[in-house]
Amino acid sequence: RGMIPHKTKRGQAALARLRVFDGIPPPYDKRRRVCV
């Protein structure tokens, strides 16, 4: 469907909820890796 419309209130709310990490975030860096 394409990209999120960031100019709308709904799109801004969706992007505010989105969290993106480069690598492995702190709570999961010590945990054992599992293939799903």
N, CA, C and O atoms as CSV, one atom per row, in Angstrom:
chain,resi,resn,atom,element,x,y,z
A,1,ARG,N,N,0.821,-1.206,0.000
A,1,ARG,CA,C,0.000,0.000,0.000
A,1,ARG,C,C,0.853,1.253,0.000
A,1,ARG,O,O,0.318,2.347,-0.178
A,2,GLY,N,N,2.137,1.139,0.189
A,2,GLY,CA,C,2.982,2.326,0.156
A,2,GLY,C,C,3.402,2.784,1.539
A,2,GLY,O,O,3.334,2.035,2.513
A,3,MET,N,N,3.834,4.021,1.600
A,3,MET,CA,C,4.366,4.558,2.850
A,3,MET,C,C,3.258,5.148,3.721
A,3,MET,O,O,2.147,5.396,3.251
A,4,ILE,N,N,3.580,5.369,5.002
A,4,ILE,CA,C,2.628,5.934,5.954
A,4,ILE,C,C,2.479,7.428,5.664
A,4,ILE,O,O,3.483,8.121,5.502
A,5,PRO,N,N,1.230,7.945,5.596
A,5,PRO,CA,C,1.052,9.382,5.370
A,5,PRO,C,C,1.422,10.183,6.622
A,5,PRO,O,O,0.606,10.324,7.533
A,6,HIS,N,N,2.635,10.701,6.667
A,6,HIS,CA,C,3.139,11.376,7.872
A,6,HIS,C,C,2.547,12.758,8.069
A,6,HIS,O,O,2.737,13.355,9.128
A,7,LYS,N,N,1.833,13.288,7.078
A,7,LYS,CA,C,1.245,14.626,7.197
A,7,LYS,C,C,-0.109,14.612,7.907
A,7,LYS,O,O,-0.607,15.660,8.320
A,8,THR,N,N,-0.706,13.417,8.050
A,8,THR,CA,C,-1.993,13.326,8.738
A,8,THR,C,C,-1.765,13.057,10.225
A,8,THR,O,O,-0.700,12.591,10.629
A,9,LYS,N,N,-2.792,13.362,11.038
A,9,LYS,CA,C,-2.704,13.098,12.487
A,9,LYS,C,C,-2.517,11.605,12.740
A,9,LYS,O,O,-1.746,11.199,13.610
A,10,ARG,N,N,-3.248,10.784,11.952
A,10,ARG,CA,C,-3.179,9.331,12.110
A,10,ARG,C,C,-1.788,8.812,11.779
A,10,ARG,O,O,-1.269,7.929,12.461
A,11,GLY,N,N,-1.192,9.358,10.738
A,11,GLY,CA,C,0.149,8.953,10.338
A,11,GLY,C,C,1.202,9.378,11.349
A,11,GLY,O,O,2.143,8.633,11.622
A,12,GLN,N,N,1.044,10.580,11.906
A,12,GLN,CA,C,1.991,11.059,12.920
A,12,GLN,C,C,1.917,10.203,14.174
A,12,GLN,O,O,2.939,9.922,14.799
A,13,ALA,N,N,0.705,9.786,14.544
A,13,ALA,CA,C,0.525,8.927,15.716
A,13,ALA,C,C,1.166,7.561,15.483
A,13,ALA,O,O,1.774,6.990,16.389
A,14,ALA,N,N,1.026,7.044,14.264
A,14,ALA,CA,C,1.605,5.744,13.931
A,14,ALA,C,C,3.130,5.807,13.967
A,14,ALA,O,O,3.780,4.893,14.474
A,15,LEU,N,N,3.695,6.877,13.432
A,15,LEU,CA,C,5.152,7.022,13.428
A,15,LEU,C,C,5.695,7.272,14.836
A,15,LEU,O,O,6.826,6.895,15.142
A,16,ALA,N,N,4.892,7.905,15.691
A,16,ALA,CA,C,5.317,8.134,17.079
A,16,ALA,C,C,5.395,6.814,17.848
A,16,ALA,O,O,6.234,6.652,18.734
A,17,ARG,N,N,4.500,5.861,17.496
A,17,ARG,CA,C,4.507,4.551,18.158
A,17,ARG,C,C,5.629,3.648,17.667
A,17,ARG,O,O,6.005,2.693,18.347
A,18,LEU,N,N,6.161,3.946,16.494
A,18,LEU,CA,C,7.166,3.086,15.882
A,18,LEU,C,C,8.531,3.302,16.529
A,18,LEU,O,O,8.996,4.437,16.637
A,19,ARG,N,N,9.173,2.218,16.959
A,19,ARG,CA,C,10.517,2.311,17.523
A,19,ARG,C,C,11.454,1.465,16.681
A,19,ARG,O,O,11.179,0.292,16.429
A,20,VAL,N,N,12.562,2.056,16.245
A,20,VAL,CA,C,13.497,1.374,15.351
A,20,VAL,C,C,14.870,1.346,16.005
A,20,VAL,O,O,15.316,2.344,16.572
A,21,PHE,N,N,15.541,0.192,15.923
A,21,PHE,CA,C,16.858,0.038,16.522
A,21,PHE,C,C,17.883,-0.341,15.475
A,21,PHE,O,O,17.583,-1.075,14.533
A,22,ASP,N,N,19.106,0.169,15.645
A,22,ASP,CA,C,20.236,-0.241,14.815
A,22,ASP,C,C,21.014,-1.253,15.645
A,22,ASP,O,O,21.730,-0.873,16.572
A,23,GLY,N,N,20.881,-2.534,15.324
A,23,GLY,CA,C,21.515,-3.571,16.128
A,23,GLY,C,C,20.509,-4.173,17.099
A,23,GLY,O,O,19.326,-4.291,16.781
A,24,ILE,N,N,20.984,-4.558,18.291
A,24,ILE,CA,C,20.139,-5.236,19.271
A,24,ILE,C,C,19.927,-4.304,20.469
A,24,ILE,O,O,20.902,-3.875,21.086
A,25,PRO,N,N,18.670,-3.982,20.810
A,25,PRO,CA,C,18.408,-3.071,21.924
A,25,PRO,C,C,18.766,-3.684,23.284
A,25,PRO,O,O,18.836,-4.906,23.414
A,26,PRO,N,N,18.995,-2.832,24.299
A,26,PRO,CA,C,19.513,-3.278,25.603
A,26,PRO,C,C,18.824,-4.462,26.278
A,26,PRO,O,O,19.537,-5.339,26.767
A,27,PRO,N,N,17.470,-4.560,26.346
A,27,PRO,CA,C,16.934,-5.727,27.066
A,27,PRO,C,C,17.228,-7.066,26.405
A,27,PRO,O,O,17.193,-8.102,27.068
A,28,TYR,N,N,17.520,-7.058,25.097
A,28,TYR,CA,C,17.696,-8.313,24.363
A,28,TYR,C,C,19.143,-8.623,23.999
A,28,TYR,O,O,19.413,-9.677,23.422
A,29,ASP,N,N,20.084,-7.729,24.322
A,29,ASP,CA,C,21.477,-7.980,23.916
A,29,ASP,C,C,22.148,-9.073,24.743
A,29,ASP,O,O,23.104,-9.698,24.284
A,30,LYS,N,N,21.651,-9.312,25.968
A,30,LYS,CA,C,22.243,-10.353,26.814
A,30,LYS,C,C,21.556,-11.712,26.622
A,30,LYS,O,O,22.074,-12.747,27.041
A,31,ARG,N,N,20.391,-11.687,25.986
A,31,ARG,CA,C,19.594,-12.905,25.830
A,31,ARG,C,C,20.143,-13.803,24.718
A,31,ARG,O,O,20.751,-13.325,23.760
A,32,ARG,N,N,19.916,-15.109,24.862
A,32,ARG,CA,C,20.374,-16.069,23.865
A,32,ARG,C,C,19.582,-15.905,22.573
A,32,ARG,O,O,18.364,-15.729,22.599
A,33,ARG,N,N,20.295,-15.963,21.428
A,33,ARG,CA,C,19.639,-15.797,20.129
A,33,ARG,C,C,18.836,-17.046,19.775
A,33,ARG,O,O,19.285,-18.168,20.006
A,34,VAL,N,N,17.653,-16.844,19.217
A,34,VAL,CA,C,16.793,-17.957,18.823
A,34,VAL,C,C,16.295,-17.711,17.405
A,34,VAL,O,O,15.814,-16.620,17.097
A,35,CYS,N,N,16.407,-18.720,16.538
A,35,CYS,CA,C,15.855,-18.619,15.183
A,35,CYS,C,C,14.378,-18.981,15.231
A,35,CYS,O,O,13.990,-19.988,15.823
A,36,VAL,N,N,13.562,-18.148,14.599
A,36,VAL,CA,C,12.114,-18.386,14.598
A,36,VAL,C,C,11.672,-18.754,13.191
A,36,VAL,O,O,10.487,-18.997,12.960
